[in-house]
Amino acid sequence: MGLFQKLSGVDVLLFAMYVYEYGHDCPAPNRRRVYISYLDSVQYFEPPAFRTLAYQSIITEYLRFVKNRGFHTAHIWSCPPTPGDEYVFYCHPSSQKIPQEEKLRNWYIELLEKAKDDGIVVETTNFYEEYFADGGENAPAAPATNPMSLPYFEGDYIPGEIENILSHLSKEEKKNLPVGLHGTPRRSGSKLGTRSNPGSLVTQVQDKIMLRLGKAIFNMKENLMIVRLRSKAFVAAVERGD
């Protein structure tokens, strides 16, 4: 999605937004969610005083558009690029400043509050409060007990961090394995167990992933925004397949 403006007789692309849409045929918990992945702009919009209004209006109307199409939740990772990184445009004016983390987050909060006033957004929360606070009890359809309970978005922070955690856990597990004949690690406690005794290895690995992920995102939780376009009860019904 992009915004063009004719400047000196030339159509110039000034704003771009990458989104992922997960429709009704997508399995839960991604079903009927959208992920606003990247925003990028160059500071040539005229007049400059209306630049923020124009860009925020695009996002607000996009949320209205997807809500009318049956989507119930939008996810936003509010993360400014690091110096030297480019999200969409391959370069930016040297005079264009990179927004600080807090300023960018407040920019999103401002537009979401306006969207609430317009009846587009029902409520906002964050990824930590939704899936990790109180042991995951706040998740829409059922408690979030393992990573499979979490929405998974291409290019998002969460999948990358889960991969890092799994890599660290794998190394720790190999390091702690007893050594058998010829120095070969001997695996122990790998049985899945029964329903009444599922086996400590499996449950511990799941708990460790969620625990470490929760710790990793706690200090940045306000940047992992969840924007509800429908009620939480509606979201739960969609995830259950009702």
N, C-alpha and C positions, 0 to 999 in steps of 0.2 A: 504494500500500500504506500503510495507516495503523493506528495504535494508539489505541483509545478506552479511557477509564476513566470509570467512574461516580463523579462527585464531587458530593456534596450532592444526590444524586438526579438528576443531569443527566449524560448521556453527553458527554464532552468529548474532542475529538480532540487528542492530545498529541504525536504523532509521525507524520511522513509521509515517504515515500520514493518518488521518481520513478525508474523504470528503463526502459531500452529493451532489448528482446530481439530478437536477429537469429537467426532459425531456420535450419534446414537448407536451405531454399529460397533463402535470401539468398546472393548471390554472395560468394566469398572476396574479401578476407580477413575480412569481417565475419561470415561464416557461423559459427553456433553460439557467438556471443559475446553477453555482456550488458554493458550500461553502466549503472552506478549513477550517475545524473545529479545528483540533488539529495536531500539529507537536511535536514529541518527539524524543530524541536520547540519546545514551550513548557514552561517549568519547573514544571508543576503536578503532575507524576507523584507519586503517594503509594505507599509512603514514599520520600522523596528518595534514601535510601541505595541503593535498588535501581534507580534510573533508568538508570545506565550499563549495568548488567547486562541490563536489559530491552531497551534499544535495540540493544546489541551482539548480543544473542541473536536479535533479529529479522533482522539482516543475516546472521548465521551460518546461520540456518535457511533464509533465502532462497537462500544459496549452495548449501546441501545440496539444496534443492528443484530448482534449475535444473541442478545436476550430474546428478541422477537423471533429468532430462528430456533429457539428451544434450548440454547446453552444456559447452564445454570451458574457457572463459576469461571472467573478469569484469574489467572495467576500472573504476577509481575515480579520479576527479580530486579529490584532497583539497585543497579550497580554501574557506576560511572566507569568509563574505560581508563586504563592506566596510560600514562603518557607514552605515546608511540603506537598505541593500538588504535585500529580503526574498525568500527563495527560494520558500516555499510559503505560509506564514501571512502575512497582510497586516500584522500587527504582533506585537510580542513584549513581555513585561513589561519595564518600564524597568530593573528590577533584574537582568535576564538579561544576562550578559556574552557577548560574541562570543569564541569560542575563538581563541587565537593559532594561527598556521600550524603551528608545531612541535607544539603540544599536540594539535591535531586529527589531525595525521599519526600521532602516537604512539597516539592513540585507535584509529585504524584498525589500526595494527601490532599492538596488543594483541589485538584481536578476531581478526585473521588468524592470529596465533600459536596462539590457542586452537582455531581452525578446523583448523589443521594437526594439532594434537594429536588432534582428533576424526576425522581422516582425510578431511576434506572438501576441504581445500586441499593440493595437491601441493607447490607452491613459489610464491614471489612474486618479481617483478622490477619493473622500471620501463620506461617507454616508450623512454627513451633507450638503455638497455642492450639492449633487444630490437631496435630498428630503426636505431640510429645508431652505436653503438660498433663499432669495427673495420670501418668502412665499410659497416655494415648486414649484416654476415655472420651475425649472430646471429638474424635473422628466421627464423621456423619453417620455411617451405617453401622459400624461396629468398632470396638477398640482396635487401635493400630498396634498390633503386637509384633509385626515384623516388616521388613522393607517392602514386601509385596502388598502391604496395605496402603502404600504411598503412591500418589500420582507420579508418573514418570515422564518427564519432558525432555526432548532432544535439546542438548546444549545447556541444560539447566545446571545449577550448582549441585543439586542433590544427587543425581546419578554419578557425577564425577567424584563426589566425596564418598559415596558408597563403594565405588571401585577402589579408592585409596584405602578405605577401612578394610575391605576384604583382602587386599594385598598385604596390609600390615598383620591382620589376623592369621593369614596363611603362613607368613614368615614366623610369627610367634608360635604357631602350632608345631611347625617343623622343628623349631628350636627346642621345644619342650618335649618332643617325642622321645621315649626310651630308645636306646641304641641296642639293636640285636646283633646277630652274628655278622661278622665282616663289616661292622660299622654301619649297617643298614638301619635306618630308623624303623622302629617297630610301632605300628599304630595300635592304640588301645582306646577303648571306650567309644568305638565308632558305630556300635549297633544303634538302630533307631529305637529299640525298646518296644513297649506296649502302650496302649492308650493310658493305662493307669501309671505307667512308668516309662515315659517317652525316651528316656536316655538323656543324661546330663549334657553330653557333648552337643547334641542338636539344639536343645533349648538355650544352652549357654551361648552358642555362637549367635543365635538370633538376638538374644538379649544384648549381647555385646555390640552388635551392629547398630541397633537402635539407640543404645546408651551412648555410644561414641558419636553417632550422628547428631543426637540431641545436644551433646556438649559442643560439637563443632559449630552448630548453627545458633546456639543460644545468644551469643553476643552480637549476631547479625540478624536476629529474627525479625526486626522491624523492616528489614529490606526485602524479606521474602513474603510479599503481600498476597493475601487471598481476598478476592473481591466477589462477594456473593451477589448474584443477580436474581436468584430465587431464594426462597426460604431454606433453612437447613433441613427441614422435614422433606421438602421437595427433593433436595440433593440426596438424602438417605434413600428415598423411594427409587430414584433413578439408579443408584448404586446396587440396590437389591434387585433391580429388574422388574419392579412393580409397574 
